[in-house]
Amino acid sequence: MSNTLLERLKALHPQSIDLSLGRIERLLAALGNPQDKLPPMVHVAGTNGKGSTLAFLRAIAEALGKGVHVYTSPHLVDFHERIILAGPHGAAPISEDVLVDCLARAEAANDGELITLFEITTAAAFVAFADAPADLLLLETGLGGRLDATNMVAKPLITIITPVSIDHVSFLGESLAEIAGEKAGILKPGVPCVVGRQEKEALDVIERRAEEIGVPLHVAGRDFDSFEQQGRLVFQTDSRLFDLPLPRLAGRHQIDNAGTAIAVASIVFGDALTARGLEHGMTNAYLPARLECLPVGALHAYGVEGTEIWLDGGHNEAGGQAVAHAIAELDERLPRPVHIIWGMMETKDARRFIAPFKGLVERVYTVPIPDEPNAFAAEPLADLARAEGFDAVAVNSVPEALLKSASNGIPVRVLICGSLYLAGLVLKQHA
């Protein structure tokens, strides 16, 4: 039923997306302004690391006994993943009945006016969050920040800006400064903001905006730091030091994301924050398709016994750099031939994504992403990889790529990457 509703709502999409708050403002007013009735809120923008940072923060908050709502996008397998509701037995994806009710209310209030799917589903999510009690709402922007539908919240508890890099240039601008300016649009006067590690060009913009409107900033590398030391995660400020287990989420970049989450938790929870709560957050935070080593399942049947299958949804230059660095570290500890299975949307800069893997991978298999009209076909993507110096083969599907990868009979390390849409397809196939 919700799928039928969502398909119907897609038809209300404007001919072209113009980032604007006018449509969502009108709809929320017709719904009785649910954005003004939400639990205390953490609002996050940034290019990379938003979902991981919120996963750490959710795990920390729940370890402290807090009820937590979460709003993220896009989903991987099922739309319900986007709206997590706190409940007496823990947080869970929104139920079909509640989702249908909230979507129907949003559809009726919209009354056939043009609106984007993200805008109308965000309005429905606000209705769901306003209706269900919670101690905290973790709210992730969809695109940008300044004109994002989630930016209708007037007074969050705290904001976060995770690392800013080049992405969505057609909407947010072609320079780091322009994109940072859009992300900094979530800053609110007097509301503290925790800023993850940034390039100087991006940080300058964020700091300037914060000074203009009176935002206290807590900046990674200046006001707090997190790093790996002797197989542990160390977080420190001028007044606090935590010695914690390494994050469950793999990759050096997750130490930075975890540090951002700890800095936020330190401000939000103050003296109630415990080392035990943080330990739980590090070891229990989970987000699928973020450098995830897939447990043995359906896709392993196409490979040689002992083959590792890693999955990551990163899709921009910074994401490629982070994952390539993590795979290189894995290779140092346990060397193995590395094969990439790569699919990507044409709206992304494929060359910049794949470049960091040079010298690291033995072969690249390119795949189409079914039912995604804006995805690269396999052969043009393979041509692009070859032009970058990779041994690349175009195939029709992930299973076919795994079969070809196994043709020499040697266990390999396979990384499936390049798109959250591809990651969602893989999780469906692997179930």
Buried (B, 14 or more C-beta within 10 A) or exposed (E): EBEEBBEEBEEBBEEEEEBEBEBBBBBBEBBEEBBEEBBBBBBBBBBBBBBBBBBBBBBBBBBBEBBBBBBBBEBBBBBBBBBBBBBEEEBEBBBEEBBBBBBBBBBEBBEEEEBBBBBBBBBBBBBBBBBBEBBBBBBBBBBBBBBBBBBBBEEBBBBBBBBBBBBBBEBBBEBBBBBBBBBBBBBBEEBBBBBBBBBEBBBBBBBEBBEEEEBEBBBBBEBBBBEEEEEEBBBBBEEEEBBBBBBBBBBEBBBBBBBBBBBBBBBBBEEEBBEEBBBBBBBBBBBBBBBBEBEEEEBBEBBBEEBBBBBBBBBBBBBBBBBBBBBBEBBEEEEBBBBBBBBBBEBBBBEBBBBBBEEBBBBBBBBBBEEBEEBBBBBEBBBBBBEBEBEBBBBEBBBBBBBBBBEEEEBBBBBBBBBBBBBBBBBEBBE
